[in-house]
Amino acid sequence: MNKRTAIILTVMIITIFVMTSCGEGEEQMRTPGSTSVGGAVILTGPEIDDEWEIVEPQVYFSANEEFYFHFHNNLAFDSEQVTIQLIDNRNEEVLAENVFEVDPEEKVLVDMVWFGNEGMYTIKALVDEEIRATREVLIE
């Protein structure tokens, strides 16, 4: 094998290795997203104000760091219960599910959450068993 062929082969191997490594990291490094139905939204952050609003929304937190979620349904709940699920994005496992008793005329629910391990997680809000909003958070 001549020197030129060896260099080309080495560059190809390095390129394949880098591309494979980048592809694996893309899923872990992607920006947390959200979904909304009818304008419903979930915001997260470390602090709320007197009106129960998130002071500075953020989606990056540390393991075991407590933070708030603020679910705004954009219309009255029209139900006495709102379900919040905490989901591990690696395997779609529901880590926790809490059913909150709410006033059917209200449209906002605020509470604290935390995740013990690093990774991407989803907070999902359901009203009458229908998904209204989701918010991904990255625990670093």
C-alpha positions as CSV (number, residue, x, y, z in Angstrom):
1,M,0.0,0.0,0.0
2,N,1.5,3.3,-1.0
3,K,1.6,6.4,1.3
4,R,-1.2,8.2,-0.6
5,T,-3.6,5.3,-0.3
6,A,-2.8,4.9,3.4
7,I,-3.5,8.6,4.1
8,I,-6.8,8.5,2.2
9,L,-7.8,5.3,4.1
10,T,-6.9,6.9,7.4
11,V,-8.9,10.1,6.6
12,M,-11.9,8.0,5.6
13,I,-11.8,6.0,8.9
14,I,-11.5,9.2,11.0
15,T,-14.4,10.8,9.0
16,I,-16.7,7.7,9.6
17,F,-15.8,7.7,13.3
18,V,-16.5,11.4,13.7
19,M,-19.8,11.2,11.8
20,T,-20.9,8.2,13.9
21,S,-19.9,9.9,17.1
22,C,-21.7,13.1,16.2
23,G,-24.9,11.2,15.3
24,E,-25.0,9.6,18.7
25,G,-24.5,12.9,20.5
26,E,-27.1,14.8,18.5
27,E,-30.0,13.2,20.3
28,Q,-28.5,14.0,23.7
29,M,-27.5,17.5,22.7
30,R,-30.8,18.6,21.0
31,T,-32.6,21.6,22.4
32,P,-35.6,20.7,24.6
33,G,-38.9,21.3,22.9
34,S,-42.6,21.6,23.7
35,T,-46.1,20.9,22.3
36,S,-49.3,22.8,22.6
37,V,-53.0,22.2,21.9
38,G,-55.2,25.2,21.7
39,G,-52.6,27.6,23.0
40,A,-52.0,25.6,26.2
41,V,-48.4,25.9,27.5
42,I,-46.0,24.6,30.2
43,L,-43.2,26.9,31.3
44,T,-40.5,25.9,33.7
45,G,-38.1,27.9,35.9
46,P,-36.5,28.1,39.3
47,E,-38.7,30.9,40.7
48,I,-42.3,32.2,40.5
49,D,-43.7,35.6,41.3
50,D,-46.7,36.7,43.4
51,E,-49.0,35.9,40.4
52,W,-47.7,32.3,40.2
53,E,-45.8,33.2,36.9
54,I,-42.4,31.8,36.1
55,V,-39.9,34.7,36.6
56,E,-37.3,33.6,34.1
57,P,-38.3,30.5,32.0
58,Q,-35.6,28.0,31.4
59,V,-35.3,24.3,30.4
60,Y,-31.9,23.4,31.7
61,F,-31.5,22.2,35.3
62,S,-29.2,20.2,37.5
63,A,-29.9,16.7,38.9
64,N,-32.0,17.0,42.1
65,E,-32.6,20.7,41.5
66,E,-36.2,21.7,42.4
67,F,-37.9,23.9,39.9
68,Y,-41.5,25.0,39.1
69,F,-43.7,24.1,36.2
70,H,-46.5,26.5,35.2
71,F,-49.3,24.9,33.1
72,H,-51.5,27.5,31.5
73,N,-54.5,25.7,29.7
74,N,-55.5,28.9,27.8
75,L,-59.1,28.2,28.7
76,A,-61.0,27.0,31.7
77,F,-60.1,23.4,32.7
78,D,-63.8,22.4,32.5
79,S,-62.7,19.5,34.6
80,E,-62.1,18.9,38.3
81,Q,-58.8,17.1,37.6
82,V,-55.6,17.8,35.8
83,T,-53.0,15.1,35.4
84,I,-49.2,15.8,35.2
85,Q,-46.9,13.1,34.1
86,L,-43.1,13.1,34.3
87,I,-41.6,11.0,31.5
88,D,-38.1,9.7,30.9
89,N,-37.4,10.4,27.2
90,R,-34.9,7.6,26.9
91,N,-37.5,4.9,27.2
92,E,-40.9,6.8,27.4
93,E,-41.3,5.5,31.0
94,V,-43.7,7.5,33.1
95,L,-41.6,8.2,36.3
96,A,-44.4,9.9,38.2
97,E,-48.0,10.8,37.7
98,N,-50.0,13.2,39.9
99,V,-53.7,14.0,39.6
100,F,-54.4,17.5,40.8
101,E,-57.9,18.5,42.0
102,V,-58.7,21.9,40.4
103,D,-61.5,24.4,40.1
104,P,-63.1,23.7,36.7
105,E,-63.2,27.5,36.0
106,E,-59.5,27.9,36.6
107,K,-56.9,27.6,33.8
108,V,-53.5,27.6,35.6
109,L,-51.7,25.0,37.6
110,V,-48.3,25.5,39.3
111,D,-46.2,23.1,41.3
112,M,-42.6,22.0,41.9
113,V,-40.8,19.1,40.3
114,W,-37.3,17.7,40.2
115,F,-35.4,14.9,38.4
116,G,-32.7,12.8,40.1
117,N,-30.6,11.8,37.1
118,E,-29.2,13.6,34.1
119,G,-31.1,13.3,30.8
120,M,-34.0,14.6,28.8
121,Y,-37.4,14.5,30.4
122,T,-40.9,15.5,29.4
123,I,-43.6,17.2,31.6
124,K,-47.0,16.3,30.2
125,A,-50.3,18.0,31.1
126,L,-53.5,16.2,30.5
127,V,-57.1,17.5,31.0
128,D,-59.8,14.9,30.8
129,E,-57.1,12.4,29.6
130,E,-56.3,14.6,26.6
131,I,-52.8,15.9,26.2
132,R,-52.9,19.8,26.3
133,A,-49.2,20.6,26.5
134,T,-45.7,19.2,27.0
135,R,-42.4,20.7,27.9
136,E,-39.0,18.9,27.7
137,V,-36.3,19.8,30.2
138,L,-32.7,18.8,30.1
139,I,-31.1,17.7,33.4
140,E,-27.4,18.2,33.3
